[in-house]
Amino acid sequence: MPPHGLKNDAHARTIASAIEIGRPVNLPKALRSLAFMNGVVEEVTDDEILEHRAMVARWGFGCEPASAASVAGLRNCWMRG
């Protein structure tokens, strides 16, 4: 396994094409930032992405699926306390 702990053969399958990238160019930088900020990574389903995209739209804002994934992840973290 690579030093960052992610499998090289991992492939996301999601409606959020902007986060479906198998090997992001800035992965090392993102992982350093995640560690430095004591961040978390949250997995969400396509259904959750669609639900939260619609929720944002109800407030009159456009929201592409990758951004809705962030909203869905935040809600999941909040619900867990």
ChimeraX attribute file (.defattr): number of C-alpha atoms within 10 A of each C-alpha:
attribute: neighborCount
match mode: 1-to-1
recipient: residues
	/A:1	7
	/A:2	7
	/A:3	7
	/A:4	10
	/A:5	8
	/A:6	10
	/A:7	11
	/A:8	10
	/A:9	8
	/A:10	10
	/A:11	11
	/A:12	12
	/A:13	13
	/A:14	16
	/A:15	17
	/A:16	18
	/A:17	12
	/A:18	11
	/A:19	15
	/A:20	14
	/A:21	13
	/A:22	13
	/A:23	12
	/A:24	10
	/A:25	9
	/A:26	8
	/A:27	11
	/A:28	12
	/A:29	9
	/A:30	12
	/A:31	14
	/A:32	12
	/A:33	12
	/A:34	13
	/A:35	10
	/A:36	9
	/A:37	9
	/A:38	8
	/A:39	10
	/A:40	9
	/A:41	10
	/A:42	12
	/A:43	11
	/A:44	17
	/A:45	14
	/A:46	17
	/A:47	13
	/A:48	19
	/A:49	24
	/A:50	17
	/A:51	16
	/A:52	22
	/A:53	23
	/A:54	17
	/A:55	16
	/A:56	16
	/A:57	12
	/A:58	10
	/A:59	8
	/A:60	9
	/A:61	11
	/A:62	13
	/A:63	16
	/A:64	16
	/A:65	22
	/A:66	18
	/A:67	18
	/A:68	24
	/A:69	27
	/A:70	18
	/A:71	21
	/A:72	25
	/A:73	21
	/A:74	14
	/A:75	14
	/A:76	15
	/A:77	13
	/A:78	9
	/A:79	8
	/A:80	6
	/A:81	6
